[in-house]
Structures are given as structure tokens and as C-alpha cells.
Amino acid sequence: MLTSGGLFAQDGASEQTDVQEALAQSVNSMFREKESPYLHIHWGTNIFVDAPLNSEPQGADLTLRKAELKLSRRFGENFQFKVTGNYSHGKLQAGNSYLVYSGWKKTLLTLGIQTPPFSLESTSSSSALSLMEEALPVAALAENKNTGLNILKRSTNSILSTSLVFFSTRQDGILEPGRALVARYVYSPINFYGRENFHLGGSFSYRFLKSGANVELQTRPEVATADVFYIDTGAMSDGDNILRLGLEASQVKGRFSWQAEMLSAKLTRNNAATVDFWGGYFHVSQFLTNDSRNYDQGSGSFAPVVPGNPMGKGGRGAFELVFRASYADLTDKDIIGGRESNVSIGLNWYFNRKVRLMANAIKVLKTDRPGSEYDGLNPLILAMRLQWLVY
């Protein structure tokens, strides 16, 4: 719970209490760990095991998609610190590791390694995604984890989150060097008709690249059972800056929800033409049980689902059907990164708040990447995931 002496004035107390509770929810989402009896250290883990159900994509195999170990500790009333180690795609790397200060009125300050405030799906917990992987344009075009300072300010109707990125951390084998200013504004009224919420927002990122830096944008075909990238710009040399823009919207209405995003990235190069890339997706979800997606009103993102009737307590868990259509275009002028369009369906079985079984069918409608071995591919990819989340 966020606490601070004299945090809110009497005028507008109800409004400010709503904001306080929303921010408290956001902090709780950031620090989902079990308490250790030693040194007041909390811990948590997040494990994804993916398995192919057919031979696509080529080379698909049983994969430890992600294994995280998270440690955190509270200092006083307003400070919390978190460190995360992350094994992903066969690589060890730093996960979200930051210090959070929650003593300011309606505001959270976060310093450290974190996902910059860009894109609804990117800023949502990976354990909260309704399909196994992010949509094509999000994986290809959104900002990755970086080290910086973030300030999130919440009102009863909106969220403004801004970040100064000091330096980049290597994610998925790619390092995007330079400093950046990132901002995200979301219109998201608190307590929008009980179990419903409406979300409309936009993101902005301007990255100053190091002199002569290489930039690479790529995405897997929305599955990670094989380490292949159907569309990939390759290393684009002599970059000067990258401008990213995003639009996002979502709504949760009880069992039903939808979300959509459009993203773009413009790379300015010193001795070559400026190139533009873009993409978008549309996603719908329907629970078959009396459950709902878990929208975090404090941060304007999604957190893991908590079934109302978990297995082991007389229930059968929660069942969710999902559909998504996505498109990404990484080709412009001299860069032939390729274009890809997919449709996906998924079935999720949430046993309880810790265990989920996912099954995905991804149909690659078309891959257009002349000169590449992936040009013209349109496989049907079947995969499943067992997810274990301890907090």
C-alpha cells in the first residue's frame, strides 16, 4: 500500500484516494513476489516452457522460452528495490531491475532497467499476454528494455508516463545504442463501470544514436520454438536517430475485451535515405468462464489473470479464447527487411493464479522478403506453452 504522511488534502479526497489505490495496484503488479523469512527479501519466478505441435517453423523444438528469478526488498514506507535475472532465447540477461519511489502525490518514480513507456502490449507483463508472443509490429518496432529514469503521473482520467533513457541493455542479442526521450499518454478513467474499462493512448520515442551506430529491427513469426526471423532489416549502418510513434486502444467489458495498436519507426541515416517502417494489430478475447482480463489502472497495462474459481478450490480455473490479426512492414527504399501478415487463435486454461496452459495456432498469410530464404513462406504454426508464475 502506498503511504505518505499528509499525502492527500481533504479537498477532492475521494478522487485522490481512487488515484492512490490505482497506483498501489501498479506497485503491487511490479513487485509480485513471495516473502522470504530471511532479511525481509521477497522472491518470485516466472517460467515459460514452449513446445511445437507440428514441424513449423523449421527447426522447431521444445524450448525454455523464459526463466526469471526476481528478488525485491522494501526500504521504509516509500522505497522498493527489485533485481531480476532473465534467461531468454538461450541468453542470460538483466530483466527489470529498479528502485521505485512512491511517496509523491499521484506519482511514481522508477530508476533502473525497465521497459520504456511505449506501446500497450510492450508495457504489459509478459505473463499477461493472451497469446504466446507479442504481435509482429510490437516485437519489431517498440522500444526494448533500457536503463533510465521514469516518472508516471496518474489522475482520475489519465496517465502520463515519461522516461529518459541513459543507456541501452542488450535484449535478445540486439543492442540499440544511444539516449532517448520516451513518453506515453493514456486516457483511462478509473472505475469505468465496475468490471469495464476504456483505454485510449499514444506513445512517442526519440532516440539519439551514437555516431555511426548500427540499428536492426526484426521479429519472429509470433512463436519462439525456433530462433528464426521471417522479417529482419539486418544491420542498418550509420544511423543518426530513430523516431517512434504509436497509437493504442483497448476496452474490457466483463468477459469480453479487445485491443489494437498502430506503430511506426523512422530511421534517419547520415549518408543514406531515411527509411520508414510500420505495422499494426487487432486482438479480441472472450472468456468462457466468469472471468476477465486484469487491467492495471495504475499503469495503463495488463497484469496476469487471477481466476475466480481456481482448480484445487472446487473450481475448474478460467478459459479464454483469443483471436489476433497482425501486420509488420520492414521494407523501405534500400532496406528489404520484409513484410509479414499473420492471423492467430489461442486457447488459454488458467488453472489458478500460478499455472496456465496455452495453445496457439498461427497462420502466416504471407511473407514478402525477396532474396531471403523466408520469402513466400506461409506456414501454419501450432504450439503450446506451460507457464508457471510464483509470486
Summary of the structure (lengths in Angstrom):
residues: 391
radius of gyration: 20.6
end to end distance: 16.6
largest distance: 66.5
contacts: 1375
relative contact order: 0.15
helix: 8%
strand: 56%
